Amino acid sequence: MVLEEIDRLLADWKNKLDLISQNLIDLCGLLTYQRLSGAAGFSPVKLTGISKTKIEPVLEALNELFQHFDLLTQTIDKARSLRASIPRFLGSEPKAQEILQILTATSIQLPAIRTPLAQRELLSAAETIHAITPTQLLVAMAKTFEVVKESVVAVDLIWSDLEPQLDRAEAEIATIQRQGESLGAIDLRELEASRQAIAALRDRIETDPLGTRTSFEDIERLTAKMRSDLDQLVRAQAKLNDGFTHAKVLLKRLIALNQEAIAAFAESQEKITDCADLFPPLPLEYIEAVGQWLQRLESKLKEGLSRPVRVGLENCTTKISEYIAIETKNIAANRRSLQTRQELRGRLDALKAKAIAKGYAEDMQLAKLADQAKQLLYTRPTPLNQAEETVKQYEIMLNSKSKAFG
């Protein structure tokens, strides 16, 4: 039964040693470890800052881990050799017990640790010697391996990821600069500060990779701020461009309304007399003035004066809208007399038709008034007030005759 237990333990230890060996080989095979330690023909990196403080003890711990692995391997090999010397069918209790002692007791003597003189007492030894079990050594090695692995992997991630991230940050800064210059609004000091910070980080990545992460996060925050500021400018610029487009549409409408107002005013003057409610169109220089105002604002926008242009565009658009309202009112007023004349013509035709229907087609008085009204309504210019009064008299006379003979 003892030999069976020994064989089980030896098999278990063989599996553990194989796993330890493979994991140590994989760790040492990392390019990052080789650069840090100077293995595989690399010159060891001269670490500085946080990386020097954290990585150098880790590299020393890895060297100690290899020493402990050698001690553990030698111990298990010793137990395996003793087991091989025991005959298959003849038991050897003393050897079996010796093997168990090797595998389970404090059989591994660690290298002596020298005690500094300042820490010794009179009866203290110059060196301290510790002996531990294989299992205890394995536990200590596992802890050391985790610390070493985490530190080396942390550096590996930074070396593999940070360079591309810096490349992307530089590209983003270049994009921000191009877009900012196209808008005519950019803080070159912030851009230059970011570029210098990236250049400094590139120099530090090699010697102090663990000390660069915070600095890169600062660069990311600054870049994000510049991007946010630029995005706001882009949105403001788009809104401003929309504002210019809207103002131009309004100006085009104003020009058309002004032409219409001029035509309506001229037609009313030509065709109607005694029009008290005619309104002259806006002077052409008013229209030209707001057009020139809009052109000046566009020129200032190209010079990068976005903020004053925004205020000016609002005022200019308001003025154009005011002029549109005025011209719309003028057109309606100037057409009112023409519409009234047209309504009177229709009203006269309706009254004449009514007269015929009532049998007054031959009535001399009605016929005379109808002729007078028609002559007035179709005379250019039409004396509108006189024509309206004549149509009114015709209607009164027609209604009175209808009542008298109705």
ROROVO-818748 format. One record per residue (C-alpha): residue in three letters; x, y, z. Coordinates in steps of 0.05 Angstrom, whole numbers. Layout:
% residues N
rec aa = Ala | u = X | v = Y | w = Z
...
END
This chain:
% residues 406
rec aa = Met | u = 0 | v = 0 | w = 0
rec aa = Val | u = 58 | v = 47 | w = 15
rec aa = Leu | u = 89 | v = 36 | w = -53
rec aa = Glu | u = 22 | v = 48 | w = -87
rec aa = Glu | u = 16 | v = 115 | w = -50
rec aa = Ile | u = 88 | v = 132 | w = -70
rec aa = Asp | u = 74 | v = 115 | w = -143
rec aa = Arg | u = 11 | v = 158 | w = -142
rec aa = Leu | u = 50 | v = 217 | w = -112
rec aa = Leu | u = 106 | v = 210 | w = -162
rec aa = Ala | u = 58 | v = 209 | w = -220
rec aa = Asp | u = 23 | v = 270 | w = -193
rec aa = Trp | u = 89 | v = 307 | w = -185
rec aa = Lys | u = 111 | v = 288 | w = -255
rec aa = Asn | u = 48 | v = 319 | w = -283
rec aa = Lys | u = 58 | v = 382 | w = -241
rec aa = Leu | u = 131 | v = 389 | w = -261
rec aa = Asp | u = 112 | v = 382 | w = -335
rec aa = Leu | u = 60 | v = 437 | w = -327
rec aa = Ile | u = 109 | v = 483 | w = -290
rec aa = Ser | u = 162 | v = 472 | w = -344
rec aa = Gln | u = 114 | v = 488 | w = -401
rec aa = Asn | u = 87 | v = 551 | w = -367
rec aa = Leu | u = 156 | v = 576 | w = -352
rec aa = Ile | u = 178 | v = 563 | w = -424
rec aa = Asp | u = 117 | v = 600 | w = -450
rec aa = Leu | u = 130 | v = 659 | w = -403
rec aa = Cys | u = 203 | v = 663 | w = -423
rec aa = Gly | u = 183 | v = 656 | w = -496
rec aa = Leu | u = 145 | v = 722 | w = -493
rec aa = Leu | u = 181 | v = 775 | w = -534
rec aa = Thr | u = 165 | v = 824 | w = -478
rec aa = Tyr | u = 201 | v = 782 | w = -426
rec aa = Gln | u = 261 | v = 773 | w = -473
rec aa = Arg | u = 265 | v = 849 | w = -482
rec aa = Leu | u = 260 | v = 861 | w = -408
rec aa = Ser | u = 310 | v = 809 | w = -387
rec aa = Gly | u = 358 | v = 812 | w = -445
rec aa = Ala | u = 345 | v = 740 | w = -465
rec aa = Ala | u = 348 | v = 712 | w = -537
rec aa = Gly | u = 401 | v = 762 | w = -558
rec aa = Phe | u = 363 | v = 825 | w = -536
rec aa = Ser | u = 398 | v = 879 | w = -497
rec aa = Pro | u = 362 | v = 887 | w = -431
rec aa = Val | u = 318 | v = 948 | w = -428
rec aa = Lys | u = 343 | v = 1001 | w = -380
rec aa = Leu | u = 280 | v = 1012 | w = -340
rec aa = Thr | u = 262 | v = 1077 | w = -306
rec aa = Gly | u = 207 | v = 1105 | w = -262
rec aa = Ile | u = 149 | v = 1061 | w = -241
rec aa = Ser | u = 171 | v = 1005 | w = -287
rec aa = Lys | u = 240 | v = 1001 | w = -255
rec aa = Thr | u = 208 | v = 998 | w = -186
rec aa = Lys | u = 159 | v = 943 | w = -205
rec aa = Ile | u = 192 | v = 902 | w = -259
rec aa = Glu | u = 264 | v = 894 | w = -234
rec aa = Pro | u = 241 | v = 857 | w = -170
rec aa = Val | u = 195 | v = 814 | w = -213
rec aa = Leu | u = 253 | v = 794 | w = -258
rec aa = Glu | u = 294 | v = 776 | w = -197
rec aa = Ala | u = 235 | v = 736 | w = -170
rec aa = Leu | u = 232 | v = 698 | w = -236
rec aa = Asn | u = 305 | v = 679 | w = -230
rec aa = Glu | u = 290 | v = 654 | w = -160
rec aa = Leu | u = 230 | v = 616 | w = -188
rec aa = Phe | u = 276 | v = 579 | w = -236
rec aa = Gln | u = 323 | v = 562 | w = -177
rec aa = His | u = 264 | v = 535 | w = -138
rec aa = Phe | u = 241 | v = 496 | w = -198
rec aa = Asp | u = 310 | v = 464 | w = -202
rec aa = Leu | u = 307 | v = 447 | w = -128
rec aa = Leu | u = 238 | v = 417 | w = -135
rec aa = Thr | u = 258 | v = 377 | w = -196
rec aa = Gln | u = 320 | v = 350 | w = -162
rec aa = Thr | u = 280 | v = 330 | w = -101
rec aa = Ile | u = 228 | v = 293 | w = -142
rec aa = Asp | u = 282 | v = 261 | w = -184
rec aa = Lys | u = 316 | v = 236 | w = -121
rec aa = Ala | u = 250 | v = 205 | w = -97
rec aa = Arg | u = 240 | v = 174 | w = -166
rec aa = Ser | u = 310 | v = 143 | w = -166
rec aa = Leu | u = 299 | v = 113 | w = -98
rec aa = Arg | u = 233 | v = 84 | w = -120
rec aa = Ala | u = 266 | v = 53 | w = -181
rec aa = Ser | u = 316 | v = 18 | w = -135
rec aa = Ile | u = 261 | v = -19 | w = -97
rec aa = Pro | u = 248 | v = -89 | w = -126
rec aa = Arg | u = 180 | v = -100 | w = -157
rec aa = Phe | u = 160 | v = -157 | w = -113
rec aa = Leu | u = 204 | v = -148 | w = -52
rec aa = Gly | u = 185 | v = -90 | w = -8
rec aa = Ser | u = 236 | v = -45 | w = 26
rec aa = Glu | u = 204 | v = -9 | w = 83
rec aa = Pro | u = 263 | v = 36 | w = 100
rec aa = Lys | u = 269 | v = 61 | w = 28
rec aa = Ala | u = 195 | v = 71 | w = 23
rec aa = Gln | u = 194 | v = 113 | w = 85
rec aa = Glu | u = 253 | v = 153 | w = 59
rec aa = Ile | u = 215 | v = 167 | w = -5
rec aa = Leu | u = 154 | v = 190 | w = 34
rec aa = Gln | u = 198 | v = 235 | w = 76
rec aa = Ile | u = 225 | v = 266 | w = 12
rec aa = Leu | u = 157 | v = 277 | w = -18
rec aa = Thr | u = 118 | v = 300 | w = 43
rec aa = Ala | u = 167 | v = 325 | w = 96
rec aa = Thr | u = 213 | v = 386 | w = 99
rec aa = Ser | u = 262 | v = 355 | w = 51
rec aa = Ile | u = 281 | v = 417 | w = 10
rec aa = Gln | u = 333 | v = 463 | w = 39
rec aa = Leu | u = 328 | v = 533 | w = 10
rec aa = Pro | u = 391 | v = 575 | w = -3
rec aa = Ala | u = 417 | v = 608 | w = 59
rec aa = Ile | u = 394 | v = 680 | w = 71
rec aa = Arg | u = 449 | v = 724 | w = 98
rec aa = Thr | u = 427 | v = 770 | w = 155
rec aa = Pro | u = 457 | v = 840 | w = 151
rec aa = Leu | u = 502 | v = 857 | w = 210
rec aa = Ala | u = 457 | v = 915 | w = 230
rec aa = Gln | u = 400 | v = 866 | w = 241
rec aa = Arg | u = 439 | v = 814 | w = 281
rec aa = Glu | u = 442 | v = 804 | w = 355
rec aa = Leu | u = 503 | v = 777 | w = 391
rec aa = Leu | u = 478 | v = 705 | w = 387
rec aa = Ser | u = 446 | v = 710 | w = 318
rec aa = Ala | u = 473 | v = 670 | w = 260
rec aa = Ala | u = 502 | v = 705 | w = 200
rec aa = Glu | u = 458 | v = 663 | w = 155
rec aa = Thr | u = 388 | v = 634 | w = 162
rec aa = Ile | u = 373 | v = 567 | w = 132
rec aa = His | u = 301 | v = 545 | w = 117
rec aa = Ala | u = 275 | v = 476 | w = 98
rec aa = Ile | u = 205 | v = 466 | w = 69
rec aa = Thr | u = 164 | v = 410 | w = 39
rec aa = Pro | u = 156 | v = 403 | w = -37
rec aa = Thr | u = 83 | v = 423 | w = -31
rec aa = Gln | u = 101 | v = 486 | w = 7
rec aa = Leu | u = 153 | v = 504 | w = -45
rec aa = Leu | u = 102 | v = 492 | w = -100
rec aa = Val | u = 52 | v = 540 | w = -67
rec aa = Ala | u = 106 | v = 594 | w = -61
rec aa = Met | u = 126 | v = 583 | w = -133
rec aa = Ala | u = 53 | v = 590 | w = -156
rec aa = Lys | u = 47 | v = 657 | w = -121
rec aa = Thr | u = 112 | v = 681 | w = -151
rec aa = Phe | u = 91 | v = 659 | w = -220
rec aa = Glu | u = 25 | v = 698 | w = -216
rec aa = Val | u = 61 | v = 761 | w = -196
rec aa = Val | u = 113 | v = 754 | w = -251
rec aa = Lys | u = 61 | v = 736 | w = -303
rec aa = Glu | u = 15 | v = 795 | w = -286
rec aa = Ser | u = 73 | v = 844 | w = -290
rec aa = Val | u = 102 | v = 818 | w = -355
rec aa = Val | u = 33 | v = 813 | w = -387
rec aa = Ala | u = 18 | v = 884 | w = -365
rec aa = Val | u = 80 | v = 909 | w = -400
rec aa = Asp | u = 65 | v = 865 | w = -460
rec aa = Leu | u = -4 | v = 896 | w = -467
rec aa = Ile | u = 23 | v = 966 | w = -464
rec aa = Trp | u = 79 | v = 953 | w = -514
rec aa = Ser | u = 31 | v = 918 | w = -562
rec aa = Asp | u = -28 | v = 965 | w = -554
rec aa = Leu | u = -2 | v = 1033 | w = -537
rec aa = Glu | u = 39 | v = 1045 | w = -600
rec aa = Pro | u = -22 | v = 1034 | w = -645
rec aa = Gln | u = -64 | v = 1076 | w = -598
rec aa = Leu | u = -13 | v = 1133 | w = -603
rec aa = Asp | u = -15 | v = 1126 | w = -679
rec aa = Arg | u = -91 | v = 1131 | w = -678
rec aa = Ala | u = -87 | v = 1191 | w = -631
rec aa = Glu | u = -38 | v = 1227 | w = -677
rec aa = Ala | u = -84 | v = 1212 | w = -737
rec aa = Glu | u = -143 | v = 1239 | w = -698
rec aa = Ile | u = -105 | v = 1302 | w = -680
rec aa = Ala | u = -86 | v = 1312 | w = -753
rec aa = Thr | u = -160 | v = 1303 | w = -773
rec aa = Ile | u = -181 | v = 1353 | w = -720
rec aa = Gln | u = -131 | v = 1403 | w = -745
rec aa = Arg | u = -153 | v = 1396 | w = -818
rec aa = Gln | u = -227 | v = 1403 | w = -800
rec aa = Gly | u = -212 | v = 1459 | w = -752
rec aa = Glu | u = -173 | v = 1498 | w = -804
rec aa = Ser | u = -228 | v = 1489 | w = -854
rec aa = Leu | u = -275 | v = 1521 | w = -804
rec aa = Gly | u = -226 | v = 1575 | w = -788
rec aa = Ala | u = -230 | v = 1560 | w = -713
rec aa = Ile | u = -178 | v = 1518 | w = -677
rec aa = Asp | u = -133 | v = 1523 | w = -617
rec aa = Leu | u = -64 | v = 1506 | w = -643
rec aa = Arg | u = -35 | v = 1507 | w = -573
rec aa = Glu | u = -77 | v = 1448 | w = -551
rec aa = Leu | u = -59 | v = 1410 | w = -614
rec aa = Glu | u = 15 | v = 1423 | w = -605
rec aa = Ala | u = 11 | v = 1403 | w = -531
rec aa = Ser | u = -21 | v = 1337 | w = -551
rec aa = Arg | u = 32 | v = 1323 | w = -604
rec aa = Gln | u = 88 | v = 1338 | w = -555
rec aa = Ala | u = 56 | v = 1293 | w = -503
rec aa = Ile | u = 51 | v = 1236 | w = -553
rec aa = Ala | u = 124 | v = 1245 | w = -574
rec aa = Ala | u = 145 | v = 1244 | w = -501
rec aa = Leu | u = 105 | v = 1181 | w = -490
rec aa = Arg | u = 138 | v = 1146 | w = -549
rec aa = Asp | u = 205 | v = 1159 | w = -516
rec aa = Arg | u = 180 | v = 1134 | w = -448
rec aa = Ile | u = 144 | v = 1071 | w = -473
rec aa = Glu | u = 209 | v = 1032 | w = -479
rec aa = Thr | u = 239 | v = 1049 | w = -411
rec aa = Asp | u = 177 | v = 1061 | w = -368
rec aa = Pro | u = 117 | v = 1026 | w = -400
rec aa = Leu | u = 79 | v = 1021 | w = -334
rec aa = Gly | u = 86 | v = 1096 | w = -324
rec aa = Thr | u = 55 | v = 1115 | w = -391
rec aa = Arg | u = -17 | v = 1091 | w = -382
rec aa = Thr | u = -39 | v = 1151 | w = -341
rec aa = Ser | u = -5 | v = 1199 | w = -388
rec aa = Phe | u = -40 | v = 1168 | w = -448
rec aa = Glu | u = -107 | v = 1174 | w = -412
rec aa = Asp | u = -92 | v = 1248 | w = -405
rec aa = Ile | u = -79 | v = 1252 | w = -480
rec aa = Glu | u = -144 | v = 1215 | w = -494
rec aa = Arg | u = -183 | v = 1264 | w = -450
rec aa = Leu | u = -151 | v = 1324 | w = -485
rec aa = Thr | u = -164 | v = 1294 | w = -554
rec aa = Ala | u = -236 | v = 1278 | w = -535
rec aa = Lys | u = -245 | v = 1350 | w = -511
rec aa = Met | u = -217 | v = 1377 | w = -576
rec aa = Arg | u = -262 | v = 1330 | w = -616
rec aa = Ser | u = -323 | v = 1351 | w = -575
rec aa = Asp | u = -306 | v = 1425 | w = -585
rec aa = Leu | u = -296 | v = 1414 | w = -660
rec aa = Asp | u = -362 | v = 1375 | w = -665
rec aa = Gln | u = -397 | v = 1434 | w = -633
rec aa = Leu | u = -364 | v = 1480 | w = -684
rec aa = Val | u = -385 | v = 1434 | w = -741
rec aa = Arg | u = -457 | v = 1434 | w = -716
rec aa = Ala | u = -455 | v = 1510 | w = -708
rec aa = Gln | u = -425 | v = 1517 | w = -777
rec aa = Ala | u = -479 | v = 1473 | w = -807
rec aa = Lys | u = -532 | v = 1514 | w = -772
rec aa = Leu | u = -499 | v = 1577 | w = -798
rec aa = Asn | u = -498 | v = 1550 | w = -869
rec aa = Asp | u = -571 | v = 1532 | w = -863
rec aa = Gly | u = -583 | v = 1603 | w = -838
rec aa = Phe | u = -550 | v = 1632 | w = -900
rec aa = Thr | u = -589 | v = 1586 | w = -946
rec aa = His | u = -654 | v = 1608 | w = -912
rec aa = Ala | u = -634 | v = 1681 | w = -916
rec aa = Lys | u = -619 | v = 1675 | w = -990
rec aa = Val | u = -687 | v = 1642 | w = -1003
rec aa = Leu | u = -720 | v = 1699 | w = -965
rec aa = Leu | u = -680 | v = 1751 | w = -1004
rec aa = Lys | u = -700 | v = 1719 | w = -1070
rec aa = Arg | u = -773 | v = 1720 | w = -1047
rec aa = Leu | u = -766 | v = 1793 | w = -1027
rec aa = Ile | u = -738 | v = 1812 | w = -1095
rec aa = Ala | u = -797 | v = 1777 | w = -1129
rec aa = Leu | u = -847 | v = 1811 | w = -1083
rec aa = Asn | u = -815 | v = 1878 | w = -1095
rec aa = Gln | u = -823 | v = 1869 | w = -1170
rec aa = Glu | u = -894 | v = 1848 | w = -1159
rec aa = Ala | u = -907 | v = 1908 | w = -1114
rec aa = Ile | u = -877 | v = 1955 | w = -1166
rec aa = Ala | u = -922 | v = 1925 | w = -1220
rec aa = Ala | u = -985 | v = 1927 | w = -1176
rec aa = Phe | u = -971 | v = 1999 | w = -1157
rec aa = Ala | u = -959 | v = 2020 | w = -1229
rec aa = Glu | u = -1020 | v = 1983 | w = -1254
rec aa = Ser | u = -1065 | v = 2015 | w = -1201
rec aa = Gln | u = -1039 | v = 2084 | w = -1218
rec aa = Glu | u = -1049 | v = 2071 | w = -1292
rec aa = Lys | u = -1119 | v = 2042 | w = -1287
rec aa = Ile | u = -1151 | v = 2074 | w = -1226
rec aa = Thr | u = -1159 | v = 2147 | w = -1205
rec aa = Asp | u = -1176 | v = 2174 | w = -1136
rec aa = Cys | u = -1142 | v = 2115 | w = -1100
rec aa = Ala | u = -1127 | v = 2139 | w = -1030
rec aa = Asp | u = -1100 | v = 2073 | w = -1004
rec aa = Leu | u = -1043 | v = 2061 | w = -1053
rec aa = Phe | u = -975 | v = 2044 | w = -1022
rec aa = Pro | u = -910 | v = 2054 | w = -1059
rec aa = Pro | u = -864 | v = 1993 | w = -1061
rec aa = Leu | u = -800 | v = 1992 | w = -1021
rec aa = Pro | u = -744 | v = 2032 | w = -1053
rec aa = Leu | u = -696 | v = 1988 | w = -1093
rec aa = Glu | u = -637 | v = 2012 | w = -1051
rec aa = Tyr | u = -669 | v = 1979 | w = -990
rec aa = Ile | u = -669 | v = 1912 | w = -1026
rec aa = Glu | u = -598 | v = 1922 | w = -1050
rec aa = Ala | u = -575 | v = 1942 | w = -980
rec aa = Val | u = -598 | v = 1877 | w = -947
rec aa = Gly | u = -568 | v = 1837 | w = -1005
rec aa = Gln | u = -501 | v = 1872 | w = -995
rec aa = Trp | u = -507 | v = 1860 | w = -920
rec aa = Leu | u = -515 | v = 1786 | w = -932
rec aa = Gln | u = -454 | v = 1785 | w = -979
rec aa = Arg | u = -411 | v = 1820 | w = -927
rec aa = Leu | u = -432 | v = 1769 | w = -875
rec aa = Glu | u = -411 | v = 1712 | w = -921
rec aa = Ser | u = -343 | v = 1744 | w = -932
rec aa = Lys | u = -333 | v = 1750 | w = -857
rec aa = Leu | u = -352 | v = 1677 | w = -847
rec aa = Lys | u = -297 | v = 1657 | w = -895
rec aa = Glu | u = -249 | v = 1697 | w = -852
rec aa = Gly | u = -269 | v = 1654 | w = -792
rec aa = Leu | u = -311 | v = 1705 | w = -755
rec aa = Ser | u = -366 | v = 1657 | w = -738
rec aa = Arg | u = -392 | v = 1687 | w = -675
rec aa = Pro | u = -405 | v = 1759 | w = -700
rec aa = Val | u = -431 | v = 1731 | w = -766
rec aa = Arg | u = -483 | v = 1690 | w = -728
rec aa = Val | u = -511 | v = 1752 | w = -695
rec aa = Gly | u = -508 | v = 1793 | w = -759
rec aa = Leu | u = -543 | v = 1738 | w = -798
rec aa = Glu | u = -600 | v = 1736 | w = -748
rec aa = Asn | u = -609 | v = 1812 | w = -754
rec aa = Cys | u = -604 | v = 1810 | w = -830
rec aa = Thr | u = -655 | v = 1754 | w = -835
rec aa = Thr | u = -702 | v = 1792 | w = -789
rec aa = Lys | u = -697 | v = 1854 | w = -832
rec aa = Ile | u = -710 | v = 1814 | w = -896
rec aa = Ser | u = -771 | v = 1783 | w = -863
rec aa = Glu | u = -796 | v = 1852 | w = -843
rec aa = Tyr | u = -789 | v = 1876 | w = -915
rec aa = Ile | u = -826 | v = 1815 | w = -940
rec aa = Ala | u = -884 | v = 1831 | w = -893
rec aa = Ile | u = -885 | v = 1904 | w = -918
rec aa = Glu | u = -885 | v = 1885 | w = -991
rec aa = Thr | u = -938 | v = 1832 | w = -981
rec aa = Lys | u = -982 | v = 1885 | w = -949
rec aa = Asn | u = -966 | v = 1935 | w = -1004
rec aa = Ile | u = -985 | v = 1886 | w = -1059
rec aa = Ala | u = -1051 | v = 1869 | w = -1025
rec aa = Ala | u = -1068 | v = 1943 | w = -1016
rec aa = Asn | u = -1049 | v = 1963 | w = -1087
rec aa = Arg | u = -1090 | v = 1907 | w = -1117
rec aa = Arg | u = -1151 | v = 1924 | w = -1076
rec aa = Ser | u = -1174 | v = 1980 | w = -1123
rec aa = Leu | u = -1166 | v = 1935 | w = -1184
rec aa = Gln | u = -1205 | v = 1881 | w = -1149
rec aa = Thr | u = -1259 | v = 1930 | w = -1130
rec aa = Arg | u = -1265 | v = 1953 | w = -1203
rec aa = Gln | u = -1270 | v = 1880 | w = -1225
rec aa = Glu | u = -1323 | v = 1867 | w = -1173
rec aa = Leu | u = -1363 | v = 1928 | w = -1196
rec aa = Arg | u = -1360 | v = 1904 | w = -1268
rec aa = Gly | u = -1388 | v = 1837 | w = -1247
rec aa = Arg | u = -1439 | v = 1870 | w = -1203
rec aa = Leu | u = -1462 | v = 1915 | w = -1262
rec aa = Asp | u = -1469 | v = 1855 | w = -1308
rec aa = Ala | u = -1511 | v = 1819 | w = -1256
rec aa = Leu | u = -1556 | v = 1879 | w = -1246
rec aa = Lys | u = -1566 | v = 1888 | w = -1321
rec aa = Ala | u = -1585 | v = 1815 | w = -1327
rec aa = Lys | u = -1634 | v = 1825 | w = -1270
rec aa = Ala | u = -1664 | v = 1885 | w = -1306
rec aa = Ile | u = -1674 | v = 1844 | w = -1369
rec aa = Ala | u = -1706 | v = 1788 | w = -1328
rec aa = Lys | u = -1753 | v = 1838 | w = -1296
rec aa = Gly | u = -1773 | v = 1868 | w = -1363
rec aa = Tyr | u = -1737 | v = 1934 | w = -1357
rec aa = Ala | u = -1690 | v = 1926 | w = -1416
rec aa = Glu | u = -1723 | v = 1984 | w = -1451
rec aa = Asp | u = -1725 | v = 2030 | w = -1391
rec aa = Met | u = -1689 | v = 2094 | w = -1413
rec aa = Gln | u = -1667 | v = 2116 | w = -1344
rec aa = Leu | u = -1638 | v = 2048 | w = -1326
rec aa = Ala | u = -1605 | v = 2042 | w = -1394
rec aa = Lys | u = -1573 | v = 2110 | w = -1387
rec aa = Leu | u = -1546 | v = 2094 | w = -1318
rec aa = Ala | u = -1520 | v = 2027 | w = -1342
rec aa = Asp | u = -1484 | v = 2060 | w = -1400
rec aa = Gln | u = -1453 | v = 2112 | w = -1354
rec aa = Ala | u = -1430 | v = 2059 | w = -1305
rec aa = Lys | u = -1401 | v = 2016 | w = -1360
rec aa = Gln | u = -1365 | v = 2074 | w = -1391
rec aa = Leu | u = -1335 | v = 2093 | w = -1324
rec aa = Leu | u = -1315 | v = 2022 | w = -1307
rec aa = Tyr | u = -1281 | v = 2010 | w = -1374
rec aa = Thr | u = -1247 | v = 2078 | w = -1378
rec aa = Arg | u = -1172 | v = 2080 | w = -1364
rec aa = Pro | u = -1159 | v = 2106 | w = -1314
rec aa = Thr | u = -1224 | v = 2090 | w = -1280
rec aa = Pro | u = -1253 | v = 2142 | w = -1232
rec aa = Leu | u = -1269 | v = 2087 | w = -1182
rec aa = Asn | u = -1309 | v = 2128 | w = -1133
rec aa = Gln | u = -1354 | v = 2157 | w = -1188
rec aa = Ala | u = -1362 | v = 2089 | w = -1220
rec aa = Glu | u = -1381 | v = 2057 | w = -1154
rec aa = Glu | u = -1431 | v = 2111 | w = -1140
rec aa = Thr | u = -1463 | v = 2103 | w = -1210
rec aa = Val | u = -1469 | v = 2027 | w = -1201
rec aa = Lys | u = -1500 | v = 2039 | w = -1134
rec aa = Gln | u = -1552 | v = 2088 | w = -1164
rec aa = Tyr | u = -1568 | v = 2038 | w = -1218
rec aa = Glu | u = -1581 | v = 1985 | w = -1166
rec aa = Ile | u = -1625 | v = 2031 | w = -1124
rec aa = Met | u = -1667 | v = 2051 | w = -1184
rec aa = Leu | u = -1674 | v = 1980 | w = -1207
rec aa = Asn | u = -1696 | v = 1958 | w = -1138
rec aa = Ser | u = -1746 | v = 2015 | w = -1132
rec aa = Lys | u = -1778 | v = 1999 | w = -1200
rec aa = Ser | u = -1782 | v = 1926 | w = -1181
rec aa = Lys | u = -1820 | v = 1943 | w = -1117
rec aa = Ala | u = -1866 | v = 1993 | w = -1151
rec aa = Phe | u = -1887 | v = 1945 | w = -1207
rec aa = Gly | u = -1872 | v = 1880 | w = -1172
END
